[in-house]
Amino acid sequence: MLTAVKSNCISILLVEDDLDYATLIQQTLLKSRRASLQVTCVGSIAAALTLLACHKFDILLVDLGLPDGRGLDVVDKVKEAAGQTPFIVLTGLEDEEIGFQSVRRGAQDYLVKRRVNAEALIRCVQYVVERTRMERRRSALYAVTALLSESRHLREAMQRIIQVICQTAAFDLGELFVLSKDRDVMHFGEGWHKPSIAGQEFLCAGRNLEIKVGDDVPGRVWATDCPVWLPALGEENGLLRKKEAAQAQLHTVCAFPISFHKEVLAVLCFYSQEVYARDAELLEMLCAIGSQIGQFIERESAEESAREILMMRLREDFMATLAHDLKIPLIGADRLLEVLLSGKIGELKAEHADLLEQLKSSNESMLKMVQNLVDVYRYESGGNILDLQAVDLKELVLGCVSEMKALSEEKGVQLTALVPCQIGKSLLDGPAIRRVLSVILGNALKFTPQGGAVEVLLEREQGRFLIQVKDTGPGIPPDEERYLFQRFWRGGQKNKAIGTGLGLHLSRQIVEAHNGSICCESQPGDGTTFRIYLPATQAAGNPDDTYTNIICDRKRYQAYKTGQAPAS
């Protein structure tokens, strides 16, 4: 009975009914020093078909005169049963026509027994086996190339690719493991096995696995970006499906990376029920296939990214156009409400005036949201040109703080500003920076509880201005900080006011358009600090390091502006 192949030897099935001649050929082949050969002999086509159904051979040597077949009939039956396994006709008949017909019907060669010596027979066997191997491997490369070129997505071709490699490289089962988007684990992607083996349970177990770096066979390949060849799975430790592999009688595994620019994207694993020693040439071919698939994945990823960017741009263009078109009726409604409230077309009752005031306030909020959408698009597309003027940041900060006084009093929050007496001017877009500070101050007051405090600090350091807003609110959870400046993100705070989630995103766009930066530091339960850094260009005068601490109210702010003592 045939035994498992322990090394890269050539397994031969000799179909010969002449026992003496069969023994002679068997002994001759086994004594060869040119190659490692293993020979199994049967005396009929029926016996050969039985063995071919359950065992693999590298080549068949077939006599044309057998008890259950003669001549070309033997060739046809062997060809049908052998499939892709090559065979050589070895016969005592000296008939060149039968020789030509045998080759046309699938035989690799036609040898006359009495004209062939041992050396010639061994050389012929070696050449046929090697030529067949190379043809199969080339056909596998061509097949993979064709499948990739015909497919838009890898998933459409992957199962067929696995099947082609199994059939051309004498494997029984193949599977693909793909890295997750976070690149922390591998998941089962696709699998295939020959119908003749019980591989379904092995593949089903693989679908439930999460492979980490170094785990099982795919994890080892992932860790090293190098192929792995294990000729004895049963003797390996750390395998996650050892029981299922034993049930499927899988002994040899060959695994190789699918990578691009030395970055592993996936791993292909192929298993055989036979025991095969490492085949360097086969590994080289498989790694070439892995590289080819890696390029396909990278190209597919680039195309997908391009499609996403295009769709995002189209979506943003649509939103910008929609927002711009919505502004026109909102502005018209605002003007109409102003006319009604002015009394130019008739006196209004007090209750009617209150309703119109509420309607105007709601309309202005909607107009502000729409304007935010328009401005976000303009800044991100580079189409919003800053109106740079010489701006006194001290006046800007104090003015913004004064405007927020009513809100701070309503909430019972102390609002203070710490600014230098003189800080000079810088080229800035004043209204845009004022808008940024209003957003941050508004958020600080919104989330700071009654009895808390919000402090605004303005100073100049290392050739730039710093505007700092610090509150004593509940702080921001660490897992939310990275989303602060994203569009439409409004955080996980409870009882939030209605908004678009565009304020901080637009603030960052404005600050970065000034070649500045904005950042946030927060600890849950310990408040939040926002820092805005702006370039100190075209500064005038020598800044005074003396700071004025202002408890903001309207009287004191006006007193500061006029230089008079505030009224008590």
Long-range contacts (C-beta under 8 A, 24 or more apart in sequence): 2-40, 2-51, 2-55, 3-38, 4-251, 4-274, 4-275, 5-38, 5-274, 5-275, 5-276, 6-275, 6-277, 7-36, 7-277, 8-36, 8-276, 8-277, 8-279, 9-35, 9-36, 9-37, 9-38, 10-35, 10-36, 10-37, 10-38, 10-58, 10-59, 10-125, 10-126, 10-129, 11-38, 11-40, 11-56, 11-57, 11-58, 11-59, 12-37, 12-38, 12-39, 12-40, 12-57, 12-58, 12-59, 12-60, 12-61, 12-125, 13-40, 13-41, 13-42, 13-48, 13-51, 13-52, 13-57, 13-59, 13-60, 13-61, 14-39, 14-40, 14-41, 14-42, 14-60, 14-61, 15-41, 15-42, 15-43, 15-44, 15-45, 15-47, 15-48, 15-60, 15-61, 15-62, 15-63, 15-66, 15-78, 16-41, 16-43, 16-61, 16-63, 16-90, 17-43, 17-44, 17-63, 17-65, 17-66, 17-67, 18-63, 19-43, 21-113, 25-61, 25-90, 25-121, 28-118, 28-121, 29-118, 29-121, 29-122, 29-125, 31-118, 32-118, 32-122, 34-119, 34-122, 34-123, 34-126, 35-122, 35-125, 35-126, 37-122, 37-125, 43-67, 44-68, 45-69, 45-74, 45-77, 45-78, 48-78, 48-81, 49-77, 49-81, 52-81, 52-82, 52-85, 53-81, 56-85, 56-170, 56-274, 57-85, 58-85, 58-86, 58-129, 58-132, 59-85, 59-86, 59-87, 59-88, 59-108, 59-125, 59-128, 59-129, 59-132, 60-85, 60-86, 60-87, 60-88, 61-87, 61-88, 61-90, 61-125, 62-87, 62-88, 62-89, 62-90, 62-107, 63-90, 63-91, 63-92, 64-89, 64-91, 64-93, 64-98, 64-102, 65-91, 65-92, 65-93, 71-98, 72-98, 72-101, 72-102, 72-105, 75-101, 75-102, 75-105, 75-106, 75-107, 76-105, 79-105, 79-106, 79-107, 84-132, 84-136, 84-167, 84-168, 86-128, 86-129, 86-132, 88-124, 88-125, 88-128, 90-116, 90-121, 108-132, 136-168, 136-169, 137-168, 137-169, 137-281, 137-282, 137-285, 139-168, 140-164, 140-165, 140-168, 140-169, 140-285, 140-289, 141-285, 141-288, 141-289, 141-292, 143-168, 144-289, 144-292, 144-293, 145-292, 148-292, 148-293, 148-296, 153-300, 154-293, 154-296, 154-297, 154-300, 155-189, 155-190, 158-189, 158-190, 159-190, 159-191, 159-192, 161-289, 161-293, 162-190, 162-191, 162-192, 162-268, 162-270, 163-192, 165-268, 165-270, 165-286, 165-289, 166-192, 166-193, 166-194, 166-270, 169-270, 169-282, 169-286, 170-272, 170-274, 171-254, 171-270, 171-271, 171-272, 172-196, 172-197, 172-199, 172-250, 172-271, 172-272, 172-273, 173-197, 173-199, 173-202, 173-203, 173-248, 173-250, 173-270, 173-271, 174-268, 174-269, 174-270, 174-271, 175-203, 175-206, 175-268, 175-269, 176-266, 176-267, 176-268, 176-269, 177-206, 177-211, 177-218, 177-266, 177-267, 177-269, 178-265, 178-266, 179-222, 179-264, 179-265, 179-266, 184-212, 185-210, 185-211, 185-212, 186-210, 186-211, 186-212, 186-218, 186-219, 186-222, 186-266, 186-267, 187-211, 189-266, 193-248, 197-248, 197-249, 197-273, 198-247, 198-248, 198-249, 199-248, 199-250, 199-271, 201-244, 201-247, 201-248, 202-241, 202-244, 202-245, 202-247, 202-248, 202-250, 202-271, 205-240, 205-241, 205-244, 206-241, 209-240, 209-241, 211-240, 215-240, 216-240, 216-241, 217-253, 217-255, 217-267, 217-269, 218-255, 218-267, 218-269, 220-255, 221-255, 221-256, 221-257, 221-264, 221-267, 222-257, 222-264, 222-267, 225-257, 225-259, 225-262, 225-264, 226-257, 227-254, 227-255, 227-256, 227-257, 227-283, 227-286, 227-287, 228-253, 228-254, 228-255, 228-256, 229-253, 229-254, 229-255, 229-278, 229-279, 229-283, 231-275, 231-276, 231-277, 231-278, 232-275, 233-271, 245-271, 248-273, 249-273, 251-275, 252-276, 254-279, 254-282, 254-283, 254-286, 256-283, 256-286, 256-287, 256-289, 256-290, 257-287, 257-290, 257-294, 258-290, 258-291, 258-293, 258-294, 258-297, 259-290, 259-291, 259-294, 260-291, 260-294, 260-295, 260-297, 260-298, 265-294, 265-297, 265-298, 266-293, 266-297, 268-293, 316-377, 316-380, 316-381, 317-377, 319-373, 319-377, 320-373, 320-374, 320-377, 320-378, 323-370, 323-371, 323-373, 323-374, 323-377, 324-374, 326-370, 327-367, 327-370, 327-371, 327-374, 330-363, 330-366, 330-367, 330-370, 331-367, 333-363, 334-360, 334-363, 334-364, 334-367, 337-363, 369-499, 369-500, 369-502, 372-500, 372-502, 372-503, 372-506, 373-500, 373-502, 375-506, 375-509, 376-487, 376-502, 376-505, 376-506, 376-509, 379-506, 379-509, 379-510, 379-513, 380-509, 384-513, 386-429, 386-432, 386-513, 386-514, 387-429, 387-431, 387-432, 388-427, 388-428, 388-429, 389-427, 389-428, 389-429, 389-430, 390-425, 390-426, 390-427, 390-538, 390-540, 391-425, 391-426, 391-427, 391-428, 391-430, 391-433, 392-423, 392-424, 392-425, 393-423, 393-425, 393-426, 393-428, 393-433, 393-458, 393-465, 393-467, 393-534, 394-419, 394-420, 394-422, 394-423, 394-458, 396-430, 396-433, 396-434, 396-437, 397-437, 397-456, 397-458, 397-467, 398-550, 398-552, 398-557, 398-560, 399-434, 400-434, 400-437, 400-438, 400-441, 401-441, 401-456, 401-550, 401-552, 401-557, 402-552, 402-554, 402-557, 403-438, 404-438, 404-441, 404-442, 404-445, 404-552, 405-552, 405-553, 405-554, 407-442, 407-445, 408-445, 408-454, 408-552, 411-445, 411-448, 411-450, 412-450, 412-451, 413-445, 413-448, 413-449, 413-450, 413-451, 413-452, 413-453, 413-454, 414-452, 414-453, 414-454, 414-551, 415-445, 415-453, 415-454, 415-456, 415-552, 416-453, 416-454, 416-455, 416-456, 416-549, 416-550, 416-551, 416-552, 417-455, 417-456, 417-457, 417-458, 417-549, 417-550, 417-552, 418-455, 418-456, 418-457, 418-458, 418-547, 418-548, 418-549, 418-550, 419-456, 419-457, 419-458, 419-547, 419-548, 419-550, 420-458, 420-459, 420-460, 420-543, 420-544, 420-545, 420-546, 420-547, 420-548, 421-544, 421-546, 421-547, 421-548, 422-541, 422-542, 422-543, 422-544, 423-458, 423-459, 423-460, 423-465, 423-543, 423-544, 424-460, 424-536, 424-539, 424-540, 424-541, 424-542, 424-543, 425-538, 425-539, 425-540, 426-465, 426-534, 426-535, 426-536, 426-537, 426-538, 426-539, 427-537, 427-538, 428-514, 428-534, 429-510, 429-514, 432-510, 432-513, 432-514, 433-510, 433-511, 433-514, 433-534, 435-506, 435-507, 435-510, 436-507, 436-510, 436-511, 436-518, 436-532, 437-467, 437-469, 437-532, 439-503, 439-504, 439-506, 439-507, 440-469, 440-504, 440-507, 440-530, 440-532, 441-469, 442-503, 443-503, 443-504, 444-469, 444-470, 444-471, 444-473, 444-528, 444-530, 445-471, 446-497, 447-471, 447-473, 447-474, 447-493, 447-528, 448-472, 448-473, 449-473, 449-474, 459-547, 460-536, 460-539, 460-543, 463-535, 463-536, 464-516, 464-533, 464-534, 464-535, 464-536, 465-533, 465-534, 465-535, 465-536, 466-531, 466-532, 466-533, 467-531, 467-532, 467-534, 468-529, 468-530, 468-531, 468-532, 469-529, 469-530, 470-527, 470-528, 470-529, 470-530, 471-527, 471-528, 471-529, 472-527, 473-527, 473-528, 474-524, 474-525, 475-522, 475-523, 475-524, 475-525, 475-526, 475-527, 475-528, 476-520, 476-522, 476-524, 476-528, 477-524, 478-524, 481-520, 481-522, 484-520, 485-518
